[in-house]
Amino acid sequence: MKKFLFTFLLLFLTLQAFSQDVVSGTVMNAADDKPIEKVHIVNLNQVKGAVSEEDGSFKLQATVNDTLYFSYLGFRSIKVRVTNDWLKYGSVKVKMTELGIALEEVVLKPVTLTGYLEIDARNIPIYENNRYSISGLNAGYEGGDNSASAISRTLGAIFNPADLMHNIFGKKPKQMRKLRQMKEDDEIRTLLRNKFDRETLIALLPINKVEIDEILQRCSYSKDFLRSANDLQILDALSGCYEEYRVLQRN
């Protein structure tokens, strides 16, 4: 009987996997109705990604009530809910609005050199964000500087998880599982590799930009890393923090 139930359940799950709907559409500029190429579309519910073609067309796995997130440089990101009508009648047109970006005045300052190598070399800014590793853990930790307290801050972040980590990770385990799904989807990784605004991460995860910075600082990532890292690097760092948090909770 148990074998029969297991076989039935396996068959049911297989049929469910193959019965996933696929939505299609065309992304257009709202100003002139011209198609937009290389728009990134992410299914926030199923954590699947796609990119629009040269004619603006796209296809993405989705079901009713899934939310699709459209993002493109210079355009306002939008969320679109998948409806029964969309699935029933086929392709739809999704229009995106351009952002009005006012460029601020940029002042270029010449690099002042003395001509003496020893002196000029000392004036070059050098950032030393030391990384530490602990036997038994397969990840490194960034102390942020080489001060005497850097190592103690790192150890404190690992062995004394703050309330912030519990409030974000512990109370939202289902949402945090998206971290692993995001890392496994090639389209999402490509999207995040070229972005630095954290918008897609915020849309996919139930946390804001301030919380992202606070989490990574608790995991001993430096401010230099937070300023310069792309969204894919931030995703990998968050995933590492979450996996370590889970290990500590089990122990």
C-alpha positions in Angstrom: 0.0 0.0 0.0 2.8 2.4 0.9 4.6 1.6 -2.3 1.4 2.3 -4.3 0.9 5.7 -2.5 4.5 6.6 -3.1 4.2 5.8 -6.8 0.9 7.8 -7.1 2.5 10.8 -5.3 5.5 10.7 -7.6 3.3 10.5 -10.7 1.2 13.4 -9.4 4.3 15.6 -8.8 5.6 14.7 -12.2 2.4 15.7 -13.9 2.3 19.0 -11.9 5.8 19.8 -13.1 4.9 19.2 -16.8 1.6 21.1 -16.4 3.3 24.4 -15.6 1.9 27.2 -17.8 4.1 29.5 -19.9 3.2 33.1 -20.4 4.4 35.2 -23.3 4.3 38.8 -24.3 6.2 41.8 -25.8 8.0 44.5 -23.8 7.5 48.0 -25.3 8.5 51.5 -24.6 5.4 53.4 -23.4 6.5 56.6 -25.2 6.7 55.2 -28.8 5.6 51.6 -28.6 9.0 50.4 -29.8 10.1 47.0 -28.6 12.8 46.8 -25.9 15.5 44.2 -26.2 17.2 42.5 -23.2 14.7 43.4 -20.6 15.1 41.1 -17.6 11.9 39.4 -16.4 11.8 37.5 -13.2 9.0 35.3 -11.8 9.1 36.4 -8.1 7.1 33.4 -7.0 8.9 30.6 -8.8 12.3 32.3 -9.0 12.6 31.9 -12.8 14.2 34.4 -15.2 14.0 35.3 -18.8 15.3 38.0 -21.2 13.3 39.7 -23.9 14.4 39.1 -27.6 15.3 41.7 -30.2 11.6 42.2 -31.0 10.7 42.6 -27.3 9.1 39.1 -27.1 9.6 36.9 -24.1 8.4 33.6 -22.6 8.5 32.6 -19.0 7.1 29.7 -16.9 4.3 31.0 -14.6 0.9 30.2 -13.2 -2.1 32.3 -12.2 -1.3 35.0 -9.5 2.4 34.8 -10.0 4.1 38.2 -10.1 6.6 39.0 -12.9 9.2 41.7 -12.3 10.4 43.7 -15.3 13.7 45.7 -15.1 15.8 47.5 -17.6 18.5 50.2 -17.3 17.0 53.7 -17.7 13.4 52.5 -17.3 11.1 52.2 -14.3 10.9 48.7 -13.0 7.4 47.3 -12.8 5.5 44.3 -11.4 2.8 42.5 -13.4 0.4 39.9 -12.0 -0.3 36.8 -14.2 -4.1 36.5 -14.7 -6.4 33.8 -16.1 -7.1 36.0 -19.1 -3.4 36.3 -19.9 -3.1 32.5 -19.9 -6.3 32.1 -21.8 -5.8 34.6 -24.6 -2.1 34.4 -25.0 0.5 37.1 -25.5 0.2 40.6 -23.9 2.0 43.9 -24.3 3.9 45.2 -21.3 4.9 48.8 -21.5 7.7 50.4 -19.5 8.3 54.1 -18.8 11.6 55.8 -19.2 13.2 57.4 -16.1 14.1 61.1 -16.2 17.6 61.1 -15.0 19.2 64.5 -14.4 23.0 64.3 -14.4 24.7 66.2 -11.7 27.8 68.3 -12.3 30.9 66.2 -12.3 34.2 67.9 -11.2 37.4 66.3 -12.4 40.4 66.8 -10.3 43.9 66.2 -11.6 46.1 63.7 -9.8 48.9 65.6 -8.2 52.3 63.9 -8.6 55.5 65.0 -7.1 57.7 63.0 -9.4 59.2 61.1 -6.6 58.1 57.5 -6.7 58.4 56.9 -3.0 56.2 59.8 -2.1 53.6 59.3 -4.9 53.3 55.6 -4.0 52.3 56.5 -0.5 49.5 58.8 -1.8 47.8 56.0 -3.6 44.7 54.7 -1.6 45.1 51.1 -0.7 42.1 49.1 0.7 43.0 46.1 2.8 39.9 44.2 3.6 41.4 41.1 5.3 39.6 37.8 5.0 39.7 35.1 7.6 38.9 31.4 7.4 38.0 29.0 10.2 38.7 25.2 10.0 35.5 23.3 9.3 33.7 26.1 7.6 34.0 26.5 3.8 33.6 30.3 3.7 35.8 33.3 4.3 35.1 36.3 6.5 36.0 39.8 5.8 37.1 41.7 8.8 36.9 45.1 7.0 40.3 46.3 8.2 43.5 45.1 9.9 42.7 46.6 13.3 43.1 44.5 16.5 39.4 44.1 16.8 38.8 42.8 13.3 39.2 39.2 14.2 37.1 39.5 17.4 34.3 41.1 15.4 34.5 38.3 12.9 34.3 35.6 15.5 31.5 37.5 17.3 29.5 37.6 14.0 29.8 33.8 13.6 29.3 32.5 17.1 26.9 35.2 18.5 24.2 35.7 15.9 22.4 39.0 16.6 18.7 39.4 17.0 18.6 41.1 13.6 19.7 37.8 11.9 17.0 35.8 13.8 14.3 38.4 13.0 15.1 38.3 9.3 16.2 34.7 8.7 14.4 32.9 11.5 11.0 34.3 10.9 11.0 34.0 7.1 12.5 30.5 6.3 10.3 29.9 3.3 11.2 33.2 1.7 14.9 32.7 2.5 14.9 29.4 0.6 14.6 31.6 -2.6 18.3 32.4 -2.1 19.2 28.9 -3.2 16.8 29.0 -6.1 18.2 32.3 -7.2 21.7 31.0 -7.2 20.7 28.0 -9.4 18.9 30.1 -12.2 21.4 31.2 -14.9 19.1 34.0 -16.2 18.8 35.5 -12.7 22.6 35.2 -12.1 23.3 37.0 -15.4 20.8 39.7 -14.5 22.3 40.2 -11.0 25.9 40.2 -12.4 25.2 43.4 -14.3 23.2 45.3 -11.6 24.3 47.3 -8.6 21.1 48.8 -7.3 19.8 45.8 -5.2 16.3 46.4 -6.7 15.9 42.8 -8.0 17.1 41.3 -4.7 14.7 43.5 -2.8 11.8 42.4 -5.1 12.7 38.7 -4.7 13.4 38.7 -1.0 11.3 40.1 1.9 14.1 42.5 3.0 15.1 46.1 2.2 18.4 47.7 1.3 19.1 48.7 4.9 18.6 45.2 6.1 20.9 43.8 3.4 23.7 46.1 4.5 23.1 45.3 8.2 23.1 41.5 7.6 26.4 41.6 5.7 28.0 43.9 8.2 27.0 41.4 10.9 28.7 38.7 8.8 31.8 40.9 8.7 31.7 42.2 5.2 33.3 45.6 4.9 31.8 48.9 3.7 34.1 48.8 0.7 32.6 45.5 -0.3 29.0 46.8 0.2 29.8 49.8 -2.0 31.6 48.0 -4.8 29.9 44.6 -5.0 27.4 43.8 -7.8 24.1 42.2 -7.0 25.3 38.7 -7.7 28.1 39.1 -5.2 25.6 40.4 -2.7 23.4 37.4 -3.4 26.3 34.9 -2.8 27.2 36.8 0.4 23.6 36.7 1.7 23.3 33.0 0.9 26.5 32.3 2.8 25.3 34.2 5.8 22.0 32.3 5.7 23.6 28.9 5.4 25.9 29.7 8.4 22.9 30.9 10.4 21.1 27.6 9.7 24.2 25.6 10.9 24.4 27.6 14.1 20.7 27.2 14.7 21.0 23.4 14.3 23.9 23.3 16.8 
